[in-house]
Amino acid sequence: MSRTEFDILNTEIQMAMVVKLQQLQREDLSTITYQDLEDYLQYDLWRLHTPRYLHEGVKDILNVTASDIIKFLSRQTIVKSSEASLSEFTDLIGGN
């Protein structure tokens, strides 16, 4: 039996992501998007070790928790806000 090589554009990987996304939206994170999940997988979970085979990628996807996504999105927000200038926050802190 041959093993299918991993590819994030594989429709089976994308289907696993959709299934996981729906589960997360239903149970914990109603506002999470497909892009949020994809970013977490690519830029955090698979940043140092991309799965070699399709079944490894699907297993990784199905094991993602709401906590994993929240931690990742929190770090992303901190990084993005640290790169912004103070003037971009005037609507939040009040100003003219």
N, C-alpha and C positions, 0 to 999 in steps of 0.2 A: 504494500500500500504506500503510495507516494504522499508526501506532505506538501501542502500548498505553501509557498513562500508568502511571507507577510507583506502587505501593501495597504497603507491607510486608505487608498482609493478603491480597494476591493469592496464590492457591494455587500459581501457578507460581514465585513468589518463595519461598514456604515450601518447595516441593519442592526448589528449588535449595539452600536452607539445609539441608534434611535430607540431600541428597546430599553436600554439603560436610562436614557434621557427621560423617557416616559415614566419609568419607575421613580426616578429622582423627583420629577415634577409632581407626581401623584402623592408621594410619601413625605417629602421634605422641602424641596426647593421649587416652588411653583414658577419662579421667574427665571430659572436657569435656561440657557439656550444651547442649541447644538454647538455653536461656536465656542461657548464656555467649556463644554465637555471636550471638544476637539483640542482647544488650547491647553487644557490641563494635561491631556494625554501626550501631546507633542512636546510641550515646553516644560513639563514637570516629570510625569511618570516615565516617559520614554526618552527623556533628554539624554541620559547617559547610556541607556540600554534599550534599543529598539528590538521588539520581538523578532525572532527569526522566522517563525512559522505562524500561520493563520490562527491555529488553535491557541497559541500562547497569547496573541493579541486579544482574542475574544475573551479568554480567561481574565486577562488584565482589566478589560472593559467591565466585565460583569462583577468584578471585585471592587470597583470604585464606590466610595461611600460619599454621602453628603458632606461629611467632615473634610474629606480630601479636597473636594471642590471649594468649600468655604475657605479653607486655609490658603489654597492657591489663589483664589480671587482676592482675598485680603492682602496677600503679599503683592499681587499685581497692582492693586489700588495704592498701596504704600509707595511702590516704586514709581508709578506714574505721577503721584502727587509730589514726590520729592523732586521730580524733574520739572515741575511747573513753577511758574513765577508767582509771587504773592498776589499780583494784580489779577490773576485768574480766579482768586478766591474771594474777591470783594463782594460778590453777591451773597456769599455765605456768612461773612463776618461783618457785613455792613460797610458801606463806603459810598463815596460820591462818584 
